[in-house]
Amino acid sequence: MTGESRDDPVELIQQIAAGDREAFGRLYDRYAPLVFAFALRVVGQRHEAEDLLQEVFLQAWRQAATYRQARGTPEAWLSTITRSRAIDRLRSIRRREKSFVPIQGPSGVDPPGRVEGSGSESEARLDVHGVLSELPAIQRTVLELAYFEGLTQAEIAARLGEPLGTVKTRIRAGLERLRGLFGVKAGRGAS
């Protein structure tokens, strides 16, 4: 097995489905910075993003056999898992915050600033931002609202004053374009 095919993400997922822990480690090493940066952007808290990172890869381990290349790239598959888990996490946080009634007023303390992670996390964050910046503004806006703010398609339509069908079309078109852009980027990174 050559080094290039050994690290082909589709093959890694197939090997993971067969229980190969070494393949899982290679997939994790390759995509953890991207998943973490995406999770951090959505939830905004480092500890929440770290928890999500673990959950995403645990789910990837458990569901590797369900991955279908025809439905999207490994990046898109992991991003979808991350998005789903991050939205669930945001909704859970919002429910907790709504049910919490402080005895005293707010303390006035600013939330802690963002802590920059490792160079690979920063690089992954730049990759995500760079690819998003290549999308048309209307597609980028709906994807950011869906993925980074956790809004449903109906909530996006209401916020933008657009028909739901239009929002769905923009999201679908944006995701297809992202798949292509990530595919091109992955191809350049593999050389």
N, CA, C and O atoms as a DFTB+ gen file, in Angstrom:
764 C
 N C O
     1  1       0.848      -1.173       0.000
     2  2       0.000       0.000       0.000
     3  2       0.891       1.232       0.000
     4  3       1.776       1.360       0.846
     5  1       0.665       2.135      -0.939
     6  2       1.478       3.338      -1.011
     7  2       1.019       4.323       0.050
     8  3      -0.085       4.207       0.582
     9  1       1.876       5.297       0.355
    10  2       1.543       6.311       1.352
    11  2       0.324       7.114       0.962
    12  3      -0.480       7.495       1.813
    13  1       0.184       7.382      -0.380
    14  2      -0.938       8.183      -0.844
    15  2      -2.252       7.432      -0.663
    16  3      -3.205       7.992      -0.121
    17  1      -2.327       6.157      -1.110
    18  2      -3.574       5.409      -0.964
    19  2      -3.816       5.056       0.493
    20  3      -4.961       4.891       0.914
    21  1      -2.749       4.941       1.260
    22  2      -2.857       4.622       2.683
    23  2      -3.611       5.726       3.425
    24  3      -4.280       5.457       4.422
    25  1      -3.507       6.953       2.949
    26  2      -4.169       8.070       3.597
    27  2      -5.354       8.615       2.793
    28  3      -5.843       9.705       3.087
    29  1      -5.818       7.879       1.791
    30  2      -7.013       8.288       1.067
    31  2      -8.175       8.258       2.059
    32  3      -8.446       7.212       2.650
    33  1      -8.867       9.385       2.256
    34  2      -9.889       9.441       3.290
    35  2     -11.030       8.440       3.098
    36  3     -11.563       7.912       4.075
    37  1     -11.403       8.180       1.856
    38  2     -12.474       7.207       1.619
    39  2     -12.020       5.815       2.050
    40  3     -12.770       5.075       2.686
    41  1     -10.787       5.472       1.695
    42  2     -10.256       4.173       2.110
    43  2     -10.106       4.094       3.626
    44  3     -10.351       3.045       4.221
    45  1      -9.705       5.200       4.251
    46  2      -9.593       5.217       5.708
    47  2     -10.945       4.920       6.351
    48  3     -11.027       4.144       7.302
    49  1     -11.996       5.534       5.835
    50  2     -13.330       5.297       6.392
    51  2     -13.737       3.840       6.197
    52  3     -14.336       3.241       7.090
    53  1     -13.419       3.272       5.049
    54  2     -13.725       1.856       4.816
    55  2     -12.961       0.963       5.787
    56  3     -13.500      -0.024       6.289
    57  1     -11.715       1.311       6.048
    58  2     -10.913       0.535       7.001
    59  2     -11.453       0.699       8.426
    60  3     -11.444      -0.250       9.210
    61  1     -11.915       1.888       8.750
    62  2     -12.508       2.132      10.068
    63  2     -13.764       1.285      10.230
    64  3     -14.014       0.725      11.298
    65  1     -14.550       1.196       9.163
    66  2     -15.769       0.370       9.213
    67  2     -15.429      -1.082       9.529
    68  3     -16.242      -1.808      10.101
    69  1     -14.219      -1.502       9.152
    70  2     -13.767      -2.867       9.437
    71  2     -13.076      -2.965      10.805
    72  3     -12.573      -4.026      11.174
    73  1     -13.055      -1.845      11.558
    74  2     -12.492      -1.863      12.905
    75  2     -11.018      -1.521      13.005
    76  3     -10.389      -1.816      14.021
    77  1     -10.450      -0.907      11.975
    78  2      -9.028      -0.585      11.949
    79  2      -8.755       0.692      12.756
    80  3      -9.073       1.796      12.314
    81  1      -8.166       0.525      13.939
    82  2      -7.887       1.660      14.828
    83  2      -6.794       2.572      14.269
    84  3      -6.833       3.786      14.469
    85  1      -5.821       1.986      13.570
    86  2      -4.750       2.800      12.989
    87  2      -5.316       3.736      11.916
    88  3      -4.920       4.898      11.829
    89  1      -6.233       3.229      11.110
    90  2      -6.877       4.064      10.089
    91  2      -7.672       5.187      10.764
    92  3      -7.691       6.319      10.281
    93  1      -8.319       4.866      11.869
    94  2      -9.069       5.872      12.614
    95  2      -8.126       6.980      13.101
    96  3      -8.456       8.163      13.020
    97  1      -6.966       6.591      13.599
    98  2      -5.984       7.574      14.056
    99  2      -5.530       8.488      12.928
   100  3      -5.369       9.693      13.124
   101  1      -5.323       7.913      11.747
   102  2      -4.895       8.733      10.601
   103  2      -6.015       9.677      10.159
   104  3      -5.751      10.829       9.813
   105  1      -7.270       9.194      10.168
   106  2      -8.395      10.057       9.807
   107  2      -8.523      11.185      10.827
   108  3      -8.734      12.342      10.464
   109  1      -8.394      10.839      12.094
   110  2      -8.479      11.846      13.155
   111  2      -7.382      12.899      12.976
   112  3      -7.659      14.098      13.012
   113  1      -6.155      12.458      12.786
   114  2      -5.039      13.399      12.620
   115  2      -5.273      14.333      11.444
   116  3      -4.911      15.509      11.495
   117  1      -5.874      13.812      10.395
   118  2      -6.091      14.613       9.193
   119  2      -7.223      15.624       9.361
   120  3      -7.113      16.760       8.900
   121  1      -8.309      15.219      10.018
   122  2      -9.509      16.057      10.047
   123  2      -9.854      16.688      11.391
   124  3     -10.750      17.530      11.445
   125  1      -9.188      16.322      12.462
   126  2      -9.510      16.908      13.770
   127  2      -9.369      18.436      13.775
   128  3     -10.230      19.111      14.340
   129  1      -8.325      19.005      13.171
   130  2      -8.227      20.476      13.181
   131  2      -9.410      21.146      12.470
   132  3      -9.909      22.170      12.937
   133  1      -9.855      20.587      11.363
   134  2     -10.982      21.151      10.631
   135  2     -12.267      21.025      11.449
   136  3     -13.025      21.988      11.562
   137  1     -12.517      19.846      12.020
   138  2     -13.719      19.622      12.824
   139  2     -13.709      20.541      14.042
   140  3     -14.729      21.144      14.377
   141  1     -12.552      20.649      14.706
   142  2     -12.465      21.502      15.889
   143  2     -12.736      22.965      15.530
   144  3     -13.493      23.641      16.227
   145  1     -12.132      23.454      14.458
   146  2     -12.329      24.851      14.057
   147  2     -13.793      25.114      13.734
   148  3     -14.340      26.152      14.106
   149  1     -14.416      24.188      13.052
   150  2     -15.831      24.323      12.706
   151  2     -16.681      24.310      13.971
   152  3     -17.561      25.155      14.129
   153  1     -16.432      23.368      14.867
   154  2     -17.184      23.267      16.112
   155  2     -17.000      24.535      16.955
   156  3     -17.963      25.047      17.526
   157  1     -15.769      25.037      17.030
   158  2     -15.497      26.244      17.804
   159  2     -16.229      27.443      17.221
   160  3     -16.750      28.281      17.958
   161  1     -16.266      27.520      15.928
   162  2     -16.963      28.640      15.291
   163  2     -18.453      28.586      15.595
   164  3     -19.081      29.627      15.785
   165  1     -19.026      27.389      15.643
   166  2     -20.462      27.260      15.888
   167  2     -20.798      27.504      17.362
   168  3     -21.677      28.308      17.669
   169  1     -20.106      26.819      18.270
   170  2     -20.476      26.909      19.684
   171  2     -19.779      28.043      20.423
   172  3     -20.279      28.504      21.449
   173  1     -18.630      28.505      19.921
   174  2     -17.967      29.661      20.487
   175  2     -17.236      29.452      21.798
   176  3     -16.673      30.401      22.343
   177  1     -17.229      28.245      22.314
   178  2     -16.546      27.967      23.576
   179  2     -15.607      26.794      23.365
   180  3     -16.004      25.742      22.864
   181  1     -14.362      26.993      23.753
   182  2     -13.334      25.983      23.512
   183  2     -13.696      24.628      24.128
   184  3     -13.572      23.600      23.463
   185  1     -14.140      24.613      25.387
   186  2     -14.434      23.327      26.028
   187  2     -15.604      22.619      25.358
   188  3     -15.620      21.391      25.270
   189  1     -16.575      23.383      24.888
   190  2     -17.706      22.778      24.164
   191  2     -17.215      22.209      22.832
   192  3     -17.634      21.124      22.429
   193  1     -16.335      22.932      22.153
   194  2     -15.793      22.468      20.870
   195  2     -14.950      21.212      21.060
   196  3     -14.984      20.309      20.225
   197  1     -14.200      21.150      22.145
   198  2     -13.398      19.956      22.429
   199  2     -14.301      18.743      22.665
   200  3     -14.016      17.647      22.182
   201  1     -15.388      18.946      23.409
   202  2     -16.349      17.858      23.628
   203  2     -16.966      17.409      22.305
   204  3     -17.108      16.215      22.041
   205  1     -17.328      18.389      21.485
   206  2     -17.918      18.062      20.184
   207  2     -16.949      17.280      19.308
   208  3     -17.346      16.343      18.614
   209  1     -15.686      17.665      19.341
   210  2     -14.672      16.967      18.560
   211  2     -14.673      15.482      18.903
   212  3     -14.660      14.631      18.014
   213  1     -14.687      15.181      20.190
   214  2     -14.716      13.776      20.625
   215  2     -15.992      13.085      20.170
   216  3     -15.951      11.952      19.690
   217  1     -17.126      13.765      20.319
   218  2     -18.403      13.171      19.931
   219  2     -18.469      12.891      18.433
   220  3     -18.966      11.848      18.008
   221  1     -17.964      13.829      17.640
   222  2     -17.988      13.668      16.185
   223  2     -17.176      12.442      15.769
   224  3     -17.634      11.637      14.959
   225  1     -15.988      12.305      16.317
   226  2     -15.149      11.178      15.906
   227  2     -15.639       9.856      16.491
   228  3     -15.427       8.803      15.891
   229  1     -16.281       9.895      17.639
   230  2     -16.898       8.679      18.168
   231  2     -18.029       8.238      17.244
   232  3     -18.166       7.053      16.938
   233  1     -18.833       9.198      16.804
   234  2     -19.907       8.879      15.870
   235  2     -19.338       8.391      14.544
   236  3     -19.878       7.458      13.949
   237  1     -18.255       9.007      14.071
   238  2     -17.629       8.565      12.825
   239  2     -17.135       7.126      12.964
   240  3     -17.278       6.333      12.034
   241  1     -16.558       6.785      14.108
   242  2     -16.100       5.411      14.358
   243  2     -17.280       4.440      14.300
   244  3     -17.212       3.392      13.658
   245  1     -18.349       4.807      14.977
   246  2     -19.523       3.924      15.060
   247  2     -20.279       3.811      13.747
   248  3     -20.868       2.770      13.454
   249  1     -20.266       4.873      12.957
   250  2     -21.094       4.900      11.749
   251  2     -20.284       4.884      10.456
   252  3     -20.811       5.221       9.396
   253  1     -19.036       4.506      10.527
   254  2     -18.202       4.493       9.317
   255  2     -18.805       3.621       8.221
   256  3     -18.675       3.934       7.038
   257  1     -19.457       2.538       8.603
   258  2     -20.048       1.646       7.599
   259  2     -21.206       2.302       6.848
   260  3     -21.587       1.826       5.778
   261  1     -21.772       3.385       7.386
   262  2     -22.892       4.054       6.715
   263  2     -22.429       5.111       5.718
   264  3     -23.240       5.634       4.954
   265  1     -21.124       5.433       5.715
   266  2     -20.616       6.451       4.802
   267  2     -20.747       5.963       3.358
   268  3     -20.396       4.827       3.040
   269  1     -21.256       6.839       2.495
   270  2     -21.375       6.553       1.071
   271  2     -20.707       7.686       0.294
   272  3     -21.117       8.844       0.377
   273  1     -19.689       7.331      -0.448
   274  2     -18.924       8.316      -1.208
   275  2     -19.808       9.074      -2.195
   276  3     -19.564      10.252      -2.453
   277  1     -20.815       8.433      -2.741
   278  2     -21.695       9.073      -3.714
   279  2     -22.481      10.232      -3.094
   280  3     -22.947      11.119      -3.809
   281  1     -22.626      10.223      -1.773
   282  2     -23.404      11.269      -1.099
   283  2     -22.550      12.460      -0.690
   284  3     -23.089      13.490      -0.286
   285  1     -21.227      12.342      -0.786
   286  2     -20.371      13.474      -0.437
   287  2     -18.984      13.031      -0.016
   288  3     -18.722      11.849       0.208
   289  1     -18.115      14.006       0.083
   290  2     -16.731      13.746       0.473
   291  2     -16.653      13.414       1.963
   292  3     -17.594      13.687       2.708
   293  1     -15.555      12.839       2.393
   294  2     -15.368      12.632       3.830
   295  2     -15.443      13.947       4.622
   296  3     -15.960      13.969       5.738
   297  1     -14.930      15.032       4.049
   298  2     -15.015      16.335       4.710
   299  2     -16.463      16.744       4.918
   300  3     -16.838      17.215       5.992
   301  1     -17.277      16.560       3.882
   302  2     -18.699      16.914       3.984
   303  2     -19.402      16.026       5.011
   304  3     -20.236      16.506       5.779
   305  1     -19.067      14.731       5.026
   306  2     -19.663      13.798       5.981
   307  2     -19.331      14.221       7.404
   308  3     -20.221      14.296       8.251
   309  1     -18.069      14.496       7.675
   310  2     -17.668      14.920       9.015
   311  2     -18.257      16.286       9.356
   312  3     -18.631      16.524      10.505
   313  1     -18.343      17.178       8.383
   314  2     -18.939      18.491       8.624
   315  2     -20.416      18.381       8.961
   316  3     -20.924      19.114       9.810
   317  1     -21.101      17.466       8.295
   318  2     -22.518      17.255       8.575
   319  2     -22.711      16.717       9.988
   320  3     -23.600      17.165      10.711
   321  1     -21.882      15.764      10.377
   322  2     -21.952      15.237      11.737
   323  2     -21.669      16.356      12.737
   324  3     -22.368      16.492      13.741
   325  1     -20.649      17.150      12.459
   326  2     -20.280      18.252      13.352
   327  2     -21.414      19.254      13.458
   328  3     -21.770      19.676      14.558
   329  1     -21.978      19.633      12.340
   330  2     -23.073      20.601      12.339
   331  2     -24.242      20.089      13.166
   332  3     -24.781      20.810      14.005
   333  1     -24.627      18.855      12.929
   334  2     -25.768      18.278      13.645
   335  2     -25.525      18.276      15.153
   336  3     -26.384      18.698      15.928
   337  1     -24.369      17.806      15.557
   338  2     -24.049      17.749      16.995
   339  2     -23.914      19.151      17.585
   340  3     -24.322      19.384      18.722
   341  1     -23.347      20.079      16.826
   342  2     -23.180      21.446      17.328
   343  2     -24.529      22.133      17.516
   344  3     -24.735      22.837      18.505
   345  1     -25.438      21.934      16.584
   346  2     -26.768      22.528      16.719
   347  2     -27.482      21.939      17.926
   348  3     -28.114      22.668      18.690
   349  1     -27.387      20.629      18.102
   350  2     -27.979      20.009      19.296
   351  2     -27.385      20.622      20.558
   352  3     -28.103      20.912      21.515
   353  1     -26.069      20.815      20.554
   354  2     -25.393      21.385      21.724
   355  2     -25.869      22.817      21.973
   356  3     -26.145      23.189      23.114
   357  1     -25.966      23.623      20.908
   358  2     -26.429      25.008      21.063
   359  2     -27.845      25.053      21.615
   360  3     -28.148      25.860      22.494
   361  1     -28.695      24.203      21.110
   362  2     -30.081      24.175      21.597
   363  2     -30.127      23.771      23.063
   364  3     -30.912      24.317      23.839
   365  1     -29.295      22.826      23.438
   366  2     -29.229      22.408      24.835
   367  2     -28.749      23.554      25.718
   368  3     -29.299      23.787      26.794
   369  1     -27.730      24.260      25.264
   370  2     -27.205      25.402      26.020
   371  2     -28.281      26.470      26.156
   372  3     -28.465      27.033      27.234
   373  1     -28.984      26.747      25.077
   374  2     -30.041      27.777      25.111
   375  2     -31.153      27.386      26.078
   376  3     -31.669      28.236      26.805
   377  1     -31.530      26.092      26.094
   378  2     -32.565      25.636      27.036
   379  2     -32.091      25.827      28.470
   380  3     -32.849      26.279      29.328
   381  1     -30.822      25.478      28.726
   382  2     -30.280      25.653      30.083
   383  2     -30.279      27.117      30.474
   384  3     -30.639      27.466      31.598
   385  1     -29.870      27.983      29.539
   386  2     -29.812      29.415      29.843
   387  2     -31.200      29.981      30.097
   388  3     -31.362      30.835      30.969
   389  1     -32.208      29.523      29.354
   390  2     -33.572      30.005      29.550
   391  2     -34.139      29.541      30.885
   392  3     -34.918      30.251      31.521
   393  1     -33.744      28.352      31.298
   394  2     -34.283      27.833      32.557
   395  2     -33.527      28.371      33.762
   396  3     -33.999      28.245      34.892
   397  1     -32.360      28.969      33.537
   398  2     -31.555      29.522      34.621
   399  2     -32.017      30.941      34.907
   400  3     -32.015      31.792      34.018
   401  1     -32.412      31.194      36.145
   402  2     -32.825      32.533      36.557
   403  2     -31.836      33.000      37.618
   404  3     -31.825      32.460      38.724
   405  1     -31.010      33.986      37.307
   406  2     -30.015      34.425      38.283
   407  2     -30.677      35.092      39.486
   408  3     -31.680      35.792      39.351
   409  1     -30.096      34.861      40.667
   410  2     -30.602      35.469      41.890
   411  2     -30.257      36.946      41.895
   412  3     -31.054      37.773      42.337
   413  1     -29.063      37.282      41.403
   414  2     -28.643      38.671      41.327
   415  2     -28.513      39.054      39.861
   416  3     -28.586      38.203      38.974
   417  1     -28.324      40.319      39.623
   418  2     -28.173      40.803      38.252
   419  2     -26.887      40.300      37.640
   420  3     -26.080      39.674      38.327
   421  1     -26.675      40.565      36.342
   422  2     -25.451      40.129      35.686
   423  2     -24.230      40.753      36.344
   424  3     -24.281      41.873      36.852
   425  1     -23.155      40.021      36.325
   426  2     -21.926      40.459      36.998
   427  2     -21.191      41.543      36.229
   428  3     -20.350      42.242      36.794
   429  1     -21.492      41.686      34.974
   430  2     -20.798      42.670      34.167
   431  2     -19.441      42.199      33.677
   432  3     -18.723      42.955      33.022
   433  1     -19.082      40.970      33.983
   434  2     -17.806      40.425      33.549
   435  2     -17.940      39.978      32.102
   436  3     -18.870      39.258      31.738
   437  1     -17.000      40.414      31.297
   438  2     -17.006      40.003      29.893
   439  2     -16.668      38.528      29.793
   440  3     -15.875      38.019      30.585
   441  1     -17.265      37.831      28.822
   442  2     -16.903      36.436      28.632
   443  2     -15.436      36.335      28.250
   444  3     -14.892      37.241      27.619
   445  1     -14.796      35.239      28.630
   446  2     -13.382      35.092      28.281
   447  2     -13.192      35.159      26.778
   448  3     -14.039      34.713      26.004
   449  1     -12.052      35.732      26.380
   450  2     -11.748      35.857      24.956
   451  2     -11.447      34.516      24.337
   452  3     -11.204      33.523      25.023
   453  1     -11.469      34.517      23.051
   454  2     -11.155      33.280      22.342
   455  2      -9.687      32.974      22.506
   456  3      -8.832      33.855      22.414
   457  1      -9.417      31.745      22.743
   458  2      -8.039      31.300      22.888
   459  2      -7.643      30.630      21.578
   460  3      -8.294      29.689      21.123
   461  1      -6.595      31.117      20.998
   462  2      -6.119      30.497      19.764
   463  2      -5.515      29.143      20.064
   464  3      -4.791      28.974      21.045
   465  1      -5.814      28.196      19.223
   466  2      -5.290      26.859      19.405
   467  2      -3.972      26.690      18.687
   468  3      -3.241      27.652      18.450
   469  1      -3.688      25.467      18.350
   470  2      -2.435      25.156      17.681
   471  2      -2.415      25.726      16.268
   472  3      -3.433      26.193      15.757
   473  1      -1.267      25.680      15.662
   474  2      -1.137      26.173      14.292
   475  2      -2.048      25.427      13.336
   476  3      -2.597      26.028      12.413
   477  1      -2.221      24.119      13.541
   478  2      -3.080      23.358      12.634
   479  2      -4.539      23.761      12.793
   480  3      -5.292      23.754      11.819
   481  1      -4.955      24.117      14.033
   482  2      -6.326      24.593      14.239
   483  2      -6.519      25.922      13.516
   484  3      -7.539      26.131      12.860
   485  1      -5.552      26.809      13.634
   486  2      -5.641      28.104      12.968
   487  2      -5.667      27.925      11.456
   488  3      -6.410      28.609      10.753
   489  1      -4.856      27.008      10.968
   490  2      -4.815      26.736       9.530
   491  2      -6.158      26.203       9.056
   492  3      -6.654      26.617       8.008
   493  1      -6.753      25.289       9.817
   494  2      -8.056      24.733       9.444
   495  2      -9.111      25.825       9.453
   496  3      -9.974      25.864       8.576
   497  1      -9.049      26.716      10.442
   498  2     -10.004      27.817      10.530
   499  2      -9.857      28.714       9.303
   500  3     -10.856      29.145       8.728
   501  1      -8.619      28.996       8.900
   502  2      -8.393      29.804       7.709
   503  2      -8.907      29.099       6.460
   504  3      -9.453      29.741       5.563
   505  1      -8.732      27.762       6.400
   506  2      -9.246      27.001       5.265
   507  2     -10.756      27.154       5.151
   508  3     -11.274      27.413       4.065
   509  1     -11.467      26.995       6.273
   510  2     -12.926      27.113       6.267
   511  2     -13.324      28.513       5.832
   512  3     -14.177      28.676       4.960
   513  1     -12.707      29.532       6.439
   514  2     -13.039      30.907       6.075
   515  2     -12.691      31.187       4.619
   516  3     -13.443      31.863       3.917
   517  1     -11.559      30.671       4.166
   518  2     -11.145      30.897       2.786
   519  2     -12.104      30.289       1.789
   520  3     -12.446      30.912       0.783
   521  1     -12.539      29.069       2.068
   522  2     -13.469      28.408       1.157
   523  2     -14.823      29.101       1.201
   524  3     -15.448      29.298       0.160
   525  1     -15.282      29.470       2.382
   526  2     -16.566      30.180       2.481
   527  2     -16.524      31.502       1.728
   528  3     -17.513      31.900       1.114
   529  1     -15.386      32.180       1.772
   530  2     -15.289      33.481       1.099
   531  2     -15.383      33.345      -0.414
   532  3     -15.636      34.328      -1.111
   533  1     -15.181      32.128      -0.929
   534  2     -15.281      31.919      -2.374
   535  2     -16.726      31.716      -2.835
   536  3     -16.999      31.695      -4.035
   537  1     -17.652      31.567      -1.879
   538  2     -19.060      31.392      -2.226
   539  2     -19.699      32.737      -2.530
   540  3     -19.264      33.765      -2.012
   541  1     -20.743      32.736      -3.378
   542  2     -21.516      33.970      -3.545
   543  2     -22.111      34.384      -2.191
   544  3     -22.414      33.529      -1.359
   545  1     -22.273      35.674      -1.976
   546  2     -22.732      36.198      -0.682
   547  2     -24.054      35.574      -0.238
   548  3     -24.221      35.288       0.948
   549  1     -24.991      35.359      -1.151
   550  2     -26.290      34.822      -0.736
   551  2     -26.173      33.379      -0.240
   552  3     -26.882      32.984       0.685
   553  1     -25.293      32.601      -0.843
   554  2     -25.072      31.229      -0.384
   555  2     -24.293      31.224       0.924
   556  3     -24.615      30.459       1.833
   557  1     -23.284      32.060       1.027
   558  2     -22.476      32.135       2.244
   559  2     -23.346      32.535       3.437
   560  3     -23.208      31.971       4.523
   561  1     -24.239      33.504       3.239
   562  2     -25.092      33.983       4.332
   563  2     -25.978      32.873       4.872
   564  3     -26.048      32.678       6.086
   565  1     -26.655      32.141       3.995
   566  2     -27.558      31.085       4.493
   567  2     -26.775      29.961       5.153
   568  3     -27.239      29.391       6.141
   569  1     -25.599      29.629       4.630
   570  2     -24.792      28.569       5.251
   571  2     -24.260      29.009       6.612
   572  3     -24.234      28.212       7.550
   573  1     -23.840      30.253       6.728
   574  2     -23.361      30.735       8.027
   575  2     -24.484      30.749       9.053
   576  3     -24.270      30.397      10.213
   577  1     -25.681      31.153       8.634
   578  2     -26.812      31.151       9.565
   579  2     -27.162      29.721       9.993
   580  3     -27.486      29.476      11.155
   581  1     -27.095      28.788       9.050
   582  2     -27.428      27.401       9.370
   583  2     -26.345      26.730      10.199
   584  3     -26.637      26.102      11.216
   585  1     -25.110      26.860       9.770
   586  2     -24.035      26.109      10.397
   587  2     -23.424      26.794      11.600
   588  3     -23.034      26.120      12.554
   589  1     -23.329      28.107      11.585
   590  2     -22.637      28.791      12.663
   591  2     -23.578      29.380      13.705
   592  3     -23.187      29.590      14.853
   593  1     -24.813      29.646      13.307
   594  2     -25.776      30.150      14.288
   595  2     -26.795      29.085      14.659
   596  3     -27.582      29.286      15.584
   597  1     -26.798      27.961      13.962
   598  2     -27.679      26.858      14.317
   599  2     -29.140      27.081      13.975
   600  3     -30.014      26.452      14.570
   601  1     -29.421      27.962      13.029
   602  2     -30.806      28.227      12.659
   603  2     -31.336      27.142      11.714
   604  3     -30.592      26.583      10.908
   605  1     -32.617      26.862      11.829
   606  2     -33.256      25.943      10.896
   607  2     -33.511      26.691       9.586
   608  3     -33.377      27.913       9.523
   609  1     -33.877      25.952       8.553
   610  2     -34.160      26.596       7.273
   611  2     -35.340      27.559       7.395
   612  3     -35.331      28.638       6.802
   613  1     -36.349      27.168       8.161
   614  2     -37.513      28.044       8.363
   615  2     -37.116      29.322       9.106
   616  3     -37.600      30.406       8.780
   617  1     -36.240      29.195      10.098
   618  2     -35.775      30.372      10.843
   619  2     -34.954      31.293       9.947
   620  3     -35.044      32.516      10.061
   621  1     -34.160      30.715       9.062
   622  2     -33.369      31.524       8.124
   623  2     -34.298      32.278       7.184
   624  3     -34.108      33.467       6.930
   625  1     -35.298      31.582       6.673
   626  2     -36.260      32.220       5.766
   627  2     -36.943      33.398       6.457
   628  3     -37.103      34.467       5.870
   629  1     -37.342      33.188       7.711
   630  2     -38.002      34.264       8.451
   631  2     -37.053      35.436       8.685
   632  3     -37.440      36.594       8.526
   633  1     -35.814      35.135       9.062
   634  2     -34.846      36.203       9.347
   635  2     -34.533      37.015       8.102
   636  3     -34.411      38.238       8.168
   637  1     -34.400      36.329       6.950
   638  2     -34.024      37.016       5.716
   639  2     -35.222      37.553       4.944
   640  3     -35.062      38.319       3.993
   641  1     -36.441      37.145       5.362
   642  2     -37.633      37.561       4.632
   643  2     -37.708      36.936       3.251
   644  3     -38.224      37.541       2.311
   645  1     -37.185      35.712       3.133
   646  2     -37.152      34.986       1.859
   647  2     -38.084      33.785       1.940
   648  3     -38.347      33.280       3.031
   649  1     -38.588      33.321       0.798
   650  2     -39.386      32.086       0.810
   651  2     -38.529      30.897       1.248
   652  3     -37.331      30.850       0.968
   653  1     -39.149      29.943       1.933
   654  2     -38.431      28.770       2.417
   655  2     -37.770      28.013       1.269
   656  3     -36.635      27.557       1.411
   657  1     -38.448      27.873       0.150
   658  2     -37.887      27.165      -1.007
   659  2     -36.610      27.827      -1.513
   660  3     -35.669      27.142      -1.916
   661  1     -36.577      29.142      -1.492
   662  2     -35.392      29.881      -1.926
   663  2     -34.217      29.587      -0.999
   664  3     -33.093      29.364      -1.449
   665  1     -34.497      29.592       0.308
   666  2     -33.449      29.311       1.289
   667  2     -32.925      27.890       1.089
   668  3     -31.714      27.670       1.098
   669  1     -33.820      26.935       0.909
   670  2     -33.404      25.542       0.695
   671  2     -32.525      25.420      -0.545
   672  3     -31.509      24.726      -0.527
   673  1     -32.916      26.089      -1.608
   674  2     -32.145      26.043      -2.852
   675  2     -30.759      26.647      -2.656
   676  3     -29.767      26.104      -3.142
   677  1     -30.690      27.771      -1.942
   678  2     -29.393      28.417      -1.706
   679  2     -28.488      27.543      -0.845
   680  3     -27.287      27.454      -1.098
   681  1     -29.055      26.904       0.161
   682  2     -28.261      26.014       1.014
   683  2     -27.742      24.840       0.197
   684  3     -26.562      24.500       0.274
   685  1     -28.612      24.227      -0.578
   686  2     -28.200      23.081      -1.393
   687  2     -27.114      23.484      -2.382
   688  3     -26.113      22.781      -2.525
   689  1     -27.302      24.601      -3.060
   690  2     -26.310      25.068      -4.032
   691  2     -24.992      25.415      -3.346
   692  3     -23.918      25.110      -3.865
   693  1     -25.075      26.047      -2.186
   694  2     -23.867      26.394      -1.440
   695  2     -23.101      25.163      -0.991
   696  3     -21.873      25.126      -1.073
   697  1     -23.827      24.150      -0.512
   698  2     -23.170      22.917      -0.081
   699  2     -22.515      22.192      -1.252
   700  3     -21.415      21.656      -1.123
   701  1     -23.200      22.179      -2.394
   702  2     -22.604      21.543      -3.572
   703  2     -21.330      22.278      -3.982
   704  3     -20.326      21.656      -4.331
   705  1     -21.383      23.580      -3.935
   706  2     -20.195      24.361      -4.299
   707  2     -19.068      24.126      -3.291
   708  3     -17.905      24.011      -3.679
   709  1     -19.407      24.054      -1.995
   710  2     -18.397      23.773      -0.972
   711  2     -17.752      22.418      -1.198
   712  3     -16.535      22.277      -1.074
   713  1     -18.564      21.419      -1.530
   714  2     -18.005      20.085      -1.800
   715  2     -16.947      20.175      -2.886
   716  3     -15.866      19.598      -2.771
   717  1     -17.273      20.907      -3.939
   718  2     -16.319      21.071      -5.029
   719  2     -15.075      21.820      -4.595
   720  3     -13.958      21.445      -4.951
   721  1     -15.270      22.880      -3.822
   722  2     -14.129      23.670      -3.364
   723  2     -13.255      22.884      -2.397
   724  3     -12.029      22.951      -2.484
   725  1     -13.870      22.128      -1.464
   726  2     -13.084      21.318      -0.542
   727  2     -12.372      20.205      -1.294
   728  3     -11.253      19.836      -0.938
   729  1     -13.006      19.665      -2.334
   730  2     -12.364      18.633      -3.132
   731  2     -11.124      19.163      -3.822
   732  3     -10.090      18.496      -3.861
   733  1     -11.231      20.373      -4.370
   734  2     -10.085      21.004      -5.026
   735  2      -9.002      21.266      -3.997
   736  3      -7.828      21.002      -4.256
   737  1      -9.382      21.790      -2.811
   738  2      -8.408      22.100      -1.769
   739  2      -7.729      20.841      -1.278
   740  3      -6.514      20.828      -1.082
   741  1      -8.509      19.760      -1.073
   742  2      -7.926      18.486      -0.615
   743  2      -6.954      17.940      -1.657
   744  3      -5.918      17.371      -1.314
   745  1      -7.296      18.118      -2.923
   746  2      -6.415      17.653      -3.985
   747  2      -5.089      18.393      -3.983
   748  3      -4.037      17.799      -4.218
   749  1      -5.143      19.701      -3.713
   750  2      -3.913      20.495      -3.647
   751  2      -3.110      20.127      -2.411
   752  3      -1.881      20.082      -2.453
   753  1      -3.813      19.859      -1.296
   754  2      -3.105      19.544      -0.041
   755  2      -2.457      18.179      -0.057
   756  3      -1.511      17.938       0.693
   757  1      -2.948      17.272      -0.905
   758  2      -2.440      15.912      -0.928
   759  2      -1.108      15.800      -1.666
   760  3      -0.375      14.827      -1.487
   761  1      -0.797      16.792      -2.490
   762  2       0.441      16.705      -3.270
   763  2       1.649      17.055      -2.469
   764  3       2.764      17.027      -2.989
